């Protein structure tokens, strides 16, 4: 039988299909597997003359660095990655995993005492501050023996509710949920995402992994400076920007409206509530497409997401398409495929739309637990459901709204009072500027609801009037 030679596009399509069908890629295997799909396509370019790598070049570095790690640790050891915020840090997590160890990416914004705690708590056998420390070894060419359900990495929480805790995330959580991005028709267009997020933050990490799987090149800026970001976006004609609301505010204040950002097709935000007016402004700065001899037409899409470290990133999202005001406002959107979410009262009963309670979630991508912290795990992961400690509610259309943190709840006279709701009501009063609502211990009521109010300039108002 005549056998026709396989063309390069056909081999690429086969590799792409294998990744989609098997769904068994892990942190230790993904770099070579993506190199087999995308080859010499550009993966990343860093600002300031930093790294510029194709998928193939990146995979070679991962395999080589894995050899240096394997020479220094045993399988299952934790390896803290204390490198600067760069694509090198991202590749180092893959190299550590390929060596059979568990990477612990360290956020450079952590305080010195938090850094010491992470190193001690994880029991790290090795701390890597630069890839030069482990370079030069024989590359690890064979795939590690890893299952999607195995612990892939430890991501430490911010410590807002105590000492940072190591969240155990599996390969399925970090890779499996985004590997379907290889189905994105990247060959039809050359998108570029401008990236200025912290890589050791779960949002930043999953965004990078998703872009890599989708074949979308990244221009990485290690630190966010609004003028520099606007300059780069305008000069490079980037088509995607993903940030947090604070970044968008700073971009707007730095004169984004006066720049030519019509190359942007997608704006995306997460980690905090995005004001609808601000999202609408950026939609209008971008464009749906650029037509030869005509120029940019329409407006960009704006997407928002809600997630947490314990869920390995986003669990709910919404999209505001061009020309429509849908998907804007206070809601964080619909739950994403693969996740199940509930809003419950203090007894664990599901609440109807319009009533506030704690948000619970479950999914194959959710955390396995907190590293060596059974008490915290038992308090958060109950009957397979992650208790987020976020207070939220559904509406009649299935949109989820996040209203407060449970730790910000004030219990007064047996009633639950959410500080954000009181703050929102006070800020409706003319003349009221900034507001913070707290609970003050009281022998009779348990806590008294107390508001700290800063009036707007020239406003005069008494406590009684407020």
C-alpha positions as CSV (number, residue, x, y, z in Angstrom):
1,X,0.0,0.0,0.0
2,X,1.3,3.4,-0.9
3,X,2.1,5.5,2.2
4,X,2.1,9.2,1.7
5,X,4.7,11.2,3.7
6,X,3.3,13.2,6.6
7,X,3.6,17.0,6.1
8,X,4.7,19.3,8.8
9,X,1.2,20.7,9.3
10,X,-0.2,17.2,9.6
11,X,2.3,16.2,12.2
12,X,1.5,19.4,14.1
13,X,-2.2,18.6,13.9
14,X,-1.6,15.1,15.2
15,X,0.4,16.4,18.2
16,X,-2.3,19.0,18.9
17,X,-5.0,16.3,18.8
18,X,-3.0,14.0,21.1
19,X,-2.8,16.8,23.7
20,X,-6.5,17.4,23.5
21,X,-7.6,13.8,23.6
22,X,-5.1,12.5,26.2
23,X,-5.5,15.4,28.7
24,X,-2.6,13.9,30.7
25,X,0.0,16.7,30.2
26,X,1.8,17.7,33.4
27,X,4.0,20.5,34.5
28,X,7.0,18.3,33.8
29,X,5.9,17.3,30.3
30,X,4.1,20.4,28.9
31,X,7.2,22.3,27.6
32,X,8.4,19.6,25.1
33,X,4.8,18.7,24.2
34,X,4.0,22.3,23.3
35,X,7.4,22.5,21.4
36,X,6.2,19.6,19.3
37,X,3.0,21.5,18.4
38,X,4.4,25.0,17.9
39,X,8.1,24.5,17.1
40,X,9.8,27.7,16.2
41,X,6.9,30.0,16.8
42,X,7.8,32.8,19.2
43,X,6.8,32.1,22.8
44,X,8.1,35.1,24.7
45,X,10.0,38.3,24.4
46,X,10.9,40.3,27.5
47,X,11.2,44.0,27.7
48,X,14.6,45.6,28.2
49,X,16.5,43.1,26.0
50,X,15.6,40.1,28.2
51,X,14.7,36.6,27.0
52,X,13.5,36.0,23.5
53,X,12.5,32.4,23.0
54,X,10.7,30.1,20.6
55,X,8.8,27.1,22.0
56,X,11.6,24.8,20.9
57,X,14.3,26.9,22.6
58,X,12.2,27.1,25.8
59,X,11.8,23.4,25.9
60,X,15.5,22.8,25.6
61,X,16.1,25.1,28.5
62,X,13.5,23.4,30.6
63,X,15.1,20.0,30.0
64,X,18.6,21.3,30.6
65,X,17.7,23.0,33.8
66,X,15.8,19.9,35.0
67,X,19.1,18.0,34.8
68,X,20.7,20.6,37.2
69,X,17.8,20.3,39.6
70,X,17.8,16.5,39.5
71,X,21.5,16.4,40.4
72,X,20.7,18.3,43.6
73,X,17.4,17.0,45.0
74,X,15.4,13.8,45.5
75,X,12.0,13.1,43.9
76,X,9.2,14.8,45.8
77,X,11.5,17.4,47.3
78,X,10.2,21.0,47.4
79,X,12.3,23.6,45.5
80,X,11.7,27.3,46.2
81,X,12.0,29.5,43.2
82,X,13.1,32.9,44.4
83,X,14.0,34.3,40.9
84,X,13.0,37.7,39.7
85,X,9.6,38.2,38.1
86,X,10.5,36.9,34.6
87,X,9.7,34.2,32.1
88,X,12.7,32.4,33.6
89,X,10.7,31.9,36.8
90,X,7.9,30.3,34.8
91,X,10.2,28.0,32.9
92,X,12.0,27.1,36.2
93,X,8.7,25.7,37.6
94,X,8.5,23.3,34.7
95,X,12.2,22.4,35.0
96,X,11.8,21.6,38.7
97,X,8.7,19.5,37.9
98,X,10.5,17.6,35.1
99,X,13.2,16.7,37.6
100,X,10.5,15.1,39.8
101,X,10.4,17.7,42.5
102,X,7.7,20.2,43.5
103,X,8.2,23.8,42.7
104,X,7.3,26.6,45.1
105,X,7.3,29.9,43.3
106,X,8.0,32.8,45.6
107,X,6.3,36.2,45.2
108,X,9.0,38.8,45.3
109,X,6.6,41.2,47.0
110,X,6.5,39.0,50.1
111,X,8.0,40.5,53.3
112,X,11.3,38.9,54.5
113,X,9.6,37.2,57.4
114,X,7.1,35.7,54.9
115,X,9.9,34.4,52.7
116,X,11.6,32.8,55.6
117,X,8.3,31.2,56.6
118,X,7.7,29.8,53.1
119,X,11.2,28.2,52.9
120,X,10.8,26.7,56.4
121,X,7.2,25.6,56.0
122,X,7.7,23.9,52.6
123,X,10.8,22.1,53.9
124,X,12.6,23.2,50.7
125,X,15.6,21.1,49.8
126,X,16.8,23.8,47.4
127,X,16.3,27.5,46.7
128,X,16.9,28.7,43.2
129,X,17.5,32.5,42.7
130,X,18.7,32.2,39.1
131,X,18.8,29.6,36.4
132,X,22.6,30.1,36.1
133,X,22.9,28.2,39.4
134,X,21.6,24.9,37.9
135,X,22.6,25.3,34.2
136,X,25.2,23.1,32.5
137,X,23.9,19.6,33.4
138,X,22.8,16.8,31.1
139,X,19.3,17.5,30.0
140,X,16.4,15.3,31.2
141,X,15.0,13.9,27.9
142,X,12.6,11.3,29.4
143,X,9.2,12.4,30.6
144,X,8.8,12.1,34.4
145,X,6.3,9.6,35.8
146,X,3.6,11.9,36.9
147,X,-0.2,11.6,37.0
148,X,-2.6,14.5,36.5
149,X,-3.8,14.1,40.1
150,X,-0.3,14.3,41.6
151,X,0.7,17.5,43.5
152,X,2.4,19.7,40.9
153,X,3.3,22.8,42.9
154,X,2.8,24.8,46.1
155,X,1.4,28.3,45.8
156,X,1.4,30.2,49.0
157,X,-1.5,32.5,50.0
158,X,-1.0,36.2,50.6
159,X,-1.2,35.8,54.4
160,X,-4.1,38.2,54.8
161,X,-5.7,35.7,57.3
162,X,-2.5,34.7,59.1
163,X,0.8,33.1,58.0
164,X,0.9,32.2,54.3
165,X,-0.3,28.7,53.7
166,X,1.0,26.4,50.9
167,X,-1.9,25.5,48.6
168,X,-1.3,22.1,47.0
169,X,-2.3,22.3,43.3
170,X,-2.2,19.3,41.0
171,X,-1.0,19.0,37.4
172,X,-4.6,18.8,36.3
173,X,-5.2,22.2,38.0
174,X,-2.2,24.0,36.6
175,X,-2.0,22.4,33.2
176,X,-5.1,20.2,32.5
177,X,-7.6,23.0,32.7
178,X,-5.9,25.2,30.1
179,X,-4.3,22.7,27.8
180,X,-7.5,22.8,25.6
181,X,-6.1,26.1,24.5
182,X,-4.1,24.2,21.8
183,X,-7.4,24.1,19.9
184,X,-7.2,27.9,19.5
185,X,-6.7,28.7,15.8
186,X,-3.4,30.5,16.4
187,X,-2.2,29.8,12.8
188,X,-4.9,32.1,11.5
189,X,-3.6,35.2,13.2
190,X,-0.6,36.3,15.2
191,X,-1.9,37.7,18.5
192,X,0.4,39.1,21.2
193,X,-0.5,39.5,24.8
194,X,1.2,42.2,26.8
195,X,1.9,40.8,30.3
196,X,2.9,42.7,33.4
197,X,1.5,40.5,36.2
198,X,3.4,38.7,39.0
199,X,4.2,35.2,37.9
200,X,4.2,33.7,41.4
201,X,0.5,34.9,41.8
202,X,-1.9,32.2,40.7
203,X,-3.7,34.6,38.2
204,X,-0.4,35.5,36.6
205,X,0.8,31.9,36.4
206,X,-2.4,30.5,34.9
207,X,-2.6,33.3,32.4
208,X,0.9,32.5,31.2
209,X,0.2,28.8,31.0
210,X,-3.0,29.5,29.0
211,X,-1.2,31.8,26.5
212,X,1.5,29.2,26.0
213,X,-1.0,26.4,25.3
214,X,-2.9,28.6,22.9
215,X,0.2,29.5,20.9
216,X,-0.2,33.2,21.8
217,X,3.2,35.0,22.0
218,X,3.8,37.1,25.1
219,X,5.6,40.4,25.6
220,X,6.6,40.3,29.2
221,X,7.3,43.4,31.3
222,X,8.7,42.4,34.7
223,X,7.2,45.4,36.5
224,X,4.1,47.4,35.8
225,X,4.7,51.1,34.9
226,X,1.7,52.6,33.2
227,X,3.6,54.9,30.8
228,X,6.0,52.0,29.8
229,X,3.0,49.7,29.3
230,X,1.2,52.2,27.1
231,X,4.3,52.9,25.1
232,X,4.9,49.2,24.5
233,X,1.3,48.5,23.6
234,X,1.1,51.3,21.1
235,X,4.5,50.6,19.6
236,X,4.1,46.8,19.3
237,X,0.4,46.8,18.4
238,X,-0.4,44.2,21.0
239,X,-3.8,42.6,20.7
240,X,-4.4,41.3,24.3
241,X,-3.9,42.9,27.7
242,X,-4.7,41.2,31.0
243,X,-4.4,43.1,34.2
244,X,-6.2,44.0,37.5
245,X,-8.5,47.0,38.0
246,X,-5.8,49.0,39.7
247,X,-3.7,48.7,36.5
248,X,-6.6,49.9,34.4
249,X,-7.1,52.9,36.7
250,X,-3.4,53.8,36.4
251,X,-3.4,53.4,32.6
252,X,-6.4,55.7,32.4
253,X,-4.8,58.3,34.6
254,X,-1.6,58.0,32.5
255,X,-3.5,59.1,29.4
256,X,-4.6,55.8,27.8
257,X,-7.5,57.6,26.0
258,X,-5.0,59.8,24.1
259,X,-3.0,56.8,22.8
260,X,-3.7,54.6,19.7
261,X,-4.7,51.3,21.3
262,X,-6.9,50.2,18.4
263,X,-4.8,47.0,18.0
264,X,-6.2,45.6,21.2
265,X,-9.0,43.1,20.6
266,X,-9.3,41.8,24.1
267,X,-9.0,43.4,27.5
268,X,-9.3,41.2,30.5
269,X,-9.3,41.7,34.2
270,X,-9.4,39.8,37.5
271,X,-8.6,39.7,41.2
272,X,-11.0,42.5,42.1
273,X,-14.2,44.2,41.0
274,X,-13.9,46.2,37.7
275,X,-16.0,49.4,37.5
276,X,-18.3,49.2,34.6
277,X,-17.5,52.7,33.4
278,X,-13.8,52.0,33.3
279,X,-14.3,48.7,31.4
280,X,-16.5,50.5,28.9
281,X,-13.8,53.2,28.4
282,X,-11.2,50.6,27.5
283,X,-13.6,48.7,25.2
284,X,-13.9,51.9,23.1
285,X,-10.1,52.3,23.0
286,X,-9.7,48.9,21.4
287,X,-11.3,47.7,18.1
288,X,-13.1,44.7,16.7
289,X,-10.8,44.6,13.7
290,X,-8.6,46.7,11.4
291,X,-9.8,46.8,7.8
292,X,-7.2,47.7,5.0
293,X,-7.8,51.2,3.6
294,X,-10.5,51.8,6.3
295,X,-8.7,51.4,9.6
296,X,-10.0,50.1,13.0
297,X,-13.7,49.4,13.3
298,X,-15.9,48.7,16.3
299,X,-14.7,48.2,19.8
300,X,-12.8,45.5,21.7
301,X,-14.1,42.7,24.0
302,X,-13.8,43.0,27.8
303,X,-13.6,39.8,29.9
304,X,-13.6,39.5,33.7
305,X,-13.0,36.6,36.0
306,X,-13.3,35.6,39.6
307,X,-11.0,33.0,41.3
308,X,-8.6,32.3,44.1
309,X,-5.4,30.4,44.8
310,X,-7.4,27.4,46.2
311,X,-9.3,27.1,42.9
312,X,-6.1,27.4,40.7
313,X,-7.4,30.5,39.1
314,X,-10.7,31.5,37.7
315,X,-14.0,29.8,38.6
316,X,-16.4,32.3,37.2
317,X,-16.2,34.7,34.3
318,X,-18.2,37.1,32.1
319,X,-17.6,38.6,28.6
320,X,-18.7,42.0,27.3
321,X,-18.7,41.7,23.5
322,X,-18.2,44.6,21.1
323,X,-21.2,47.0,20.7
324,X,-23.0,45.6,23.7
325,X,-23.1,46.6,27.3
326,X,-23.7,43.1,28.5
327,X,-21.2,41.6,30.9
328,X,-20.5,44.8,32.7
329,X,-21.3,45.8,36.3
330,X,-20.9,44.2,39.7
331,X,-21.4,40.6,38.8
332,X,-18.4,38.3,38.4
333,X,-20.3,36.2,35.8
334,X,-21.3,32.6,35.4
335,X,-19.5,29.6,36.8
336,X,-17.0,28.1,34.4
337,X,-17.3,24.6,32.9
338,X,-15.8,22.0,35.2
339,X,-16.7,23.9,38.4
340,X,-19.7,23.6,40.6
341,X,-20.6,26.5,43.0
342,X,-23.0,27.1,45.8
343,X,-24.1,29.9,48.0
344,X,-25.0,28.7,51.5
345,X,-26.0,29.9,54.9
346,X,-24.2,29.2,58.2
347,X,-25.8,25.7,58.3
348,X,-24.8,24.8,54.8
349,X,-28.2,25.2,53.3
350,X,-28.3,26.5,49.7
351,X,-29.7,30.0,49.4
352,X,-32.1,31.3,46.8
353,X,-31.2,34.1,44.4
354,X,-30.9,37.5,46.1
355,X,-29.8,36.1,49.5
356,X,-26.2,36.4,50.6
357,X,-24.1,33.6,52.0
358,X,-20.7,31.9,51.7
359,X,-19.5,30.8,48.3
360,X,-18.5,27.2,48.0
361,X,-16.9,25.5,45.0
362,X,-15.7,22.1,43.9
363,X,-13.9,20.9,40.8
364,X,-11.2,18.5,39.7
365,X,-8.9,21.6,39.5
366,X,-9.5,22.7,43.1
367,X,-6.8,22.4,45.7
368,X,-5.8,19.1,47.2
369,X,-5.2,20.7,50.6
370,X,-2.8,23.0,52.5
371,X,0.7,21.7,52.7
372,X,1.3,20.0,56.1
373,X,-1.6,21.9,57.6
374,X,-4.4,19.4,58.3
375,X,-6.3,21.8,60.6
376,X,-6.5,24.6,57.9
377,X,-7.4,21.9,55.3
378,X,-10.2,20.5,57.4
379,X,-11.6,24.0,58.0
380,X,-11.6,24.9,54.3
381,X,-12.1,21.7,52.4
382,X,-15.3,20.1,53.7
383,X,-16.9,17.1,52.0
384,X,-15.1,18.0,48.8
385,X,-16.2,21.6,48.8
386,X,-13.8,24.6,49.1
387,X,-15.2,27.2,51.6
388,X,-14.0,30.4,50.0
389,X,-14.9,32.7,52.9
390,X,-16.3,35.0,50.3
391,X,-19.8,36.2,50.7
392,X,-21.9,36.3,47.6
393,X,-25.3,35.8,46.0
394,X,-26.9,34.6,42.8
395,X,-29.4,36.6,40.7
396,X,-32.3,35.1,38.8
397,X,-30.2,34.7,35.7
398,X,-27.4,32.7,37.3
399,X,-25.0,35.6,37.6
400,X,-22.8,35.5,40.7
401,X,-22.1,38.6,42.8
402,X,-19.3,38.7,45.4
403,X,-20.3,41.0,48.2
404,X,-17.8,40.7,51.0
405,X,-15.3,38.6,52.9
406,X,-16.7,36.5,55.6
407,X,-13.8,37.7,57.8
408,X,-15.2,41.2,57.3
409,X,-18.6,40.2,58.6
410,X,-19.7,42.0,61.8
411,X,-22.0,40.1,64.2
412,X,-24.1,42.5,66.2
413,X,-27.0,41.4,68.4
414,X,-27.0,38.0,66.6
415,X,-27.3,39.5,63.2
416,X,-24.7,39.2,60.4
417,X,-23.8,42.7,59.0
418,X,-21.6,42.9,56.0
419,X,-19.3,45.9,56.1
420,X,-19.2,46.4,52.3
421,X,-23.0,46.7,52.3
422,X,-23.0,49.4,55.0
423,X,-20.1,51.2,53.2
424,X,-22.0,51.2,49.9
425,X,-25.0,52.8,51.6
426,X,-23.0,55.5,53.3
427,X,-21.2,56.4,50.1
428,X,-24.5,57.2,48.5
429,X,-24.8,60.2,50.8
430,X,-23.8,63.5,49.2
431,X,-20.6,64.9,50.8
432,X,-19.3,61.5,51.9
433,X,-15.9,60.6,50.5
434,X,-14.1,57.5,51.9
435,X,-15.7,55.1,54.3
436,X,-14.5,52.1,56.3
437,X,-16.9,50.1,58.5
438,X,-15.6,48.0,61.3
439,X,-16.9,46.1,64.3
440,X,-16.0,47.3,67.8
441,X,-16.3,44.8,70.7
442,X,-19.3,45.5,73.0
443,X,-20.5,43.7,76.1
444,X,-24.2,43.9,75.1
445,X,-24.2,43.6,71.4
446,X,-21.1,41.5,70.8
447,X,-19.9,44.1,68.2
448,X,-21.0,47.6,67.4
449,X,-21.1,48.6,63.7
450,X,-18.8,51.6,63.5
451,X,-18.1,53.7,60.4
452,X,-15.0,55.8,59.8
453,X,-16.0,58.5,57.4
454,X,-13.9,61.0,55.5
455,X,-15.9,63.9,54.0
456,X,-15.3,65.4,50.6
457,X,-13.5,68.7,50.5
458,X,-15.8,71.6,51.6
459,X,-18.4,69.2,52.8
460,X,-19.9,69.8,56.3
461,X,-21.9,67.1,58.0
462,X,-22.5,65.9,61.6
463,X,-22.6,62.4,62.9
464,X,-26.4,62.7,63.3
465,X,-26.9,63.8,59.7
466,X,-24.9,60.8,58.5
